Amino acid sequence: MQSTSRITERLDALYEFDREPVPENKLLGPSNFIGVYAGEHVAGTEYVIGPLFVAHGVAAADLIVGLLLGNLLAVLSWAFIAAPIAVKTRLNLYWQLRKIAGPKLTFVYNIVNALMFCFLAGSMISVSATAVGLPFNMAMPGLNDMYPNSIGWVVVVLLVGAVVTALAILGFERLSHFGKVAAPWMFLVFVASAIAVLPTLGVNSFGDFWRVANERIWTGVPEAGQSKFTFWHVVFFSWFCNMAMHIGLSDMTLLRYARKWQYGFLSAFGMYVGHFTAWIASGILCAAALRNFAPGPIAYLGAGISGAICVLVAGWTTANPTLYRAGLALQTATPDWKRWKVTLAAGIVTTLAALFPALMMKLLDFVALYGLILMPMGAVVFTDFWILPRLGMNSNIAEIRRLAINWPAAVAWALSLLICFLLPVEIFFKGLPGWFVCVVLYVGGSWLVQRRLSPARVAREDTLEVPGIGRSAQ
């Protein structure tokens, strides 16, 4: 009993500034963010997304150019939308949103947010499980599988889920250290395994690559039952696959530790070292594996045991920070719980979700959906922080007026999502117009509500002005 009590006390001491700004002495340097972004985006998702581009019949030129442009737009979104607000407030998204939207609306958002992140982390546990199951000849899930296909799958997923949850409980700094150690090695395995299988596809010289890429890898012809992807699908997916993190501002949770807002540009280590290179490499592996879409076997084909271990670690490096975000999102829903207990609960939900391989095999659609659902509240925070003060309105109105629900925020979230789902375009293209719709709705709703309040502007004790910017950078 005494040892259990000591463990609980040590876990309780893992404080991550859940409800207050990160202090100056806890800020981190650039290497931590290089590590966490490279580790998270040279990761398990890459072993799924690269092959899915092959399955959806992306042409080689559309893939290369589309990834260059889409990933650039993603980096700019982190640098100019997420990072400045994170550095100025030093708060995680969930506590900043509480000041704007009110505790009841934030409670609803955080539950939805946490569930989405749990499902995403669950797909990464599934990815790792395909590697762990290789020595046991475990039956691998197929492209159209939805439910667990064996007892072995269930056992392996439960074991991997337990490890991922334990790592997420340890906190952000430890996650960044894990990413810094793992990312360079994972990148080398991705590249080396792709190069190793090129001769089996008919690439015997540099000049052969482009011909083989068009004829045998990214042929422009989708697999049976899969929709056709174009250049614009690649651009918008690579931009918005992390929409919840940058435009949706969930990465305030990580970037609040940054010394400077310019650290948002370090997301390029994830977008180009990770997404660009790894999606291409895993697509090559998928083609060499004769369109086998299970991550473990295709990595093993290219790099043997090292490839299988890479899939295992890659799943962890994505699932860990994702589950960490989910734990912080649930923190406001369970204010009397310590963060480790909340993260443990999120880990249980995540592991149960990972039992269903459909999360992994339908990852493109799921990533687009979860980003779309969470995006409007990022637009609300952005608008509240930057735009409302310039229009003569109050920011953080829920905190100032002690509102349980800021109705303009609630209506903007619900109505923008309704409009997005009604738009007659594929889900990958709904996020961009949806963001602007939400901004307009929130500005209009805030003006209607605030003009009826007391005309005396409430003083903001936490507002500092600097020329040309408004609120002070930390």
Buried (B, 14 or more C-beta within 10 A) or exposed (E): EEEEEEEEEEBEEBEBBBEEBBEEEBBBEBEBBBBBBBBBBBBBBBBBBBBBBBBBBBBBBBBBEBBBBBBBBBBBBBBEBBBBBBBBBBBBBBBBBBBBBBBBBBBBBBBBBBBBBBBBBBBBBBBBBBBBBBEEEBBBBEBEBEEBBBEBBBBBBBBBBEBBBBBBBBBBBBBBBBBBBBBBBBBBBBBBBBBBBBEEBEBEEEEBBEEBBBEBBBBBEBBEEBEEBBBBBBBBBBBBBBBBBBBBBBBBBBBBBBBBBEBBBBBBBBBBBBBBBBBBBBBBBBBBBEEBBBBBBBBBBBBEEBBBBBBBBBBBBBBBBBBBBBBBBBBBBBEEBBBBBBBBBBBBBBBBBBBBBBBBBBBBBBBBBBBBBBBBBBBBBBBBBBBBBEEEBBBBBBBBBEBEBBBBBBBBBEBBBEBBEEEEEBBBBBBBBBBEBBBEBBBEBBBEBBEEBEEEEEEBEEEEEEEEEBBEEB
